[in-house]
Amino acid sequence: MPSSVIRRFSYDEPHRRLRVTFTSGDVYEYDEVPPEVNEAFRAAFSKGRFFGPNIRDRYPYRRVGKAFRTH
């Protein structure tokens, strides 16, 4: 299901880093995310509802930029 909060995400398994692009265009990276959390996130029906309690503020993170919008 498309998310009203999360535009896309990717996971770098060797570094256990989750990169999330929000619909606002903000891009964040979350470190030390276990592969099983990534898999559960990928499988979640609602990405936004999963993200809040399971990823946000649970892992070290940083804002890495702003994605450009394409129309």
N, C-alpha and C positions, 0 to 999 in steps of 0.2 A: 504494500500500500504506500503511495506517495506520502511523504511527511510534510506537514505545514511548517516544521521547524528545521529539519535537516535536509539539505539539498543532496549531499553525497558523502561518502566516507570511504576510506581505504585503510588497509592494515599492512604494516611492515612486520611480518612475523619474526625475522631474525632479531630485530630491535625491540619487538613488543610495543610498537608505536601505532596508535590509532590516530588518523588524521580525519577531522570532521569539518566539512564545509556547511555552514548554516545558511538558511534562506536569506539572511541579512547580508551574506557575502563574507562574513567573518570566518576565518580559517583557524582552527586550533589543533594542536597535537597533544595527545595524552600518552604519557610514558608508562611503562611497566604494566600494560594491559595484557592479561593472560589470553592465550589463544581461545580458551573456552568462553571467555566473556565476549570476544570478537564474534565467535560463532553464534552465541546466543543473541547478540545485537543484530547480526545479519539475518537470523531467523525470526526475529521479533516482528509481529504483525504491525505494531506501532513503534517506530524507531524513537520518536520523541518520548513516549511513555517509558520505554526501556532506558533511554539515555539518562533521564533525570535521576532516578534512584540508583542506577547501577554503574554509571560512569562519571557523571559530573561530580566534581569535588571528592571523588574517591581515588583518583590517580593524579600524579603531578602533571600539570598542563601549562601550556603557554600559547598565547596568540601569536600566530606566525604570519598573519597578513589578511588581506582582503581579496576575495576572488572577484574577477571581473565578470560582470553580467553580460550574457549574450542574448540577443533577441532574435 
